[in-house]
Amino acid sequence: MHTDTTPKEKPTGDGNPTAGHTDTQTVPNPANTDKVFHSLRAAYALHGHTLHRTDPNDGAVTYWAERWGLVRYLPTIDTARRFLEQIGGRL
């Protein structure tokens, strides 16, 4: 038996995004920075280092890595990523 109904198809593309979703981030979201920091901290721990940062509520955030009592100052999160690559890690 033949029916002239079309199959139920889902639309392609993203014509109806979820509430609060944006494709490009226009306003910096501190939660994303926290997620990146905690991911970096975990990656550092896998390589025997600890990663710390100053309190974001106190102003500009700086980072430092520690291992065997030695400290390496990392002024930005990008330098923290680069140092992770130097010690053999990656995200």
N, C-alpha and C positions, 0 to 999 in steps of 0.2 A: 504494500500500500504506500502511496506517495503523498506526502504532505508538503504544502508550500510554506512552511515556517522556517525562519532563519534560526540558526543555532544561537544560543545566548553567548554573546561575546563580550569580553571585558574591553573597555576602551584602552587604547594605547596612549602612552604619554602620561603626563601628570596634570590633567586638566582640573582635578579637584584635590588639592593638597590638604593634608590634615591641618587642624587649627594650630596656629603658631609656627607653622613650618615656613621657612624661607630657604631658597636655593643658595643665595649668597648672604653672608653674614655682614650686615651693615653696622651693627652695634656690637662691639666686643663683648663676649659673654664670659664672665669670670668662671663659670662652671666648666667651660671648655679648658681654660688654663689649669684648673684644678685637676681635670682628668688627664691632661698631658703631663702635668707634674707627677701625679701618682703612677702613671705608666712609666715615666722615666725613672722614678724612684725604684720601682720593681725591677726594671732592667739593670740598674746599677747594682741592686742587691744580688742579682744573679752572677755578677762579676766581682763580688766581694767588696763593693764600695757602698757607702751610704750617701744619699743625696739629701741636702737640707735647703731650706729657703727662709727668707725673712718673712715676717707677718705681712700679708697683703694690705691689712688695715693700717699699717704704719707708713705707707707710701710706696715708693718704687721697690719692686721685689728683686732681690739678688739671690744667687744660689751659691752653694759650695759643696764640694764632694770631699769625702773623708775616707782614708784607708790607712791602717797601721799608724794612726796618730798624725798622719800628714794631711794637710788641708789644701785643696785647690780652689781658689776663688773663681767663680763663673758668673760674670755680670748679667747675662741674659739667659733665657731658656734655650735660645739657639746655640749659645756656646756650651750649654750643658749637653745638648744633643751631639754637638761635634766632639766633645770630650768622651761621650759614651762610645762613639765610633772609634776613637783613638784607643780605648781600652778593650776593643773587640766586641762591643755590644751593638745592638740595633733594635729599633722598635718594630 
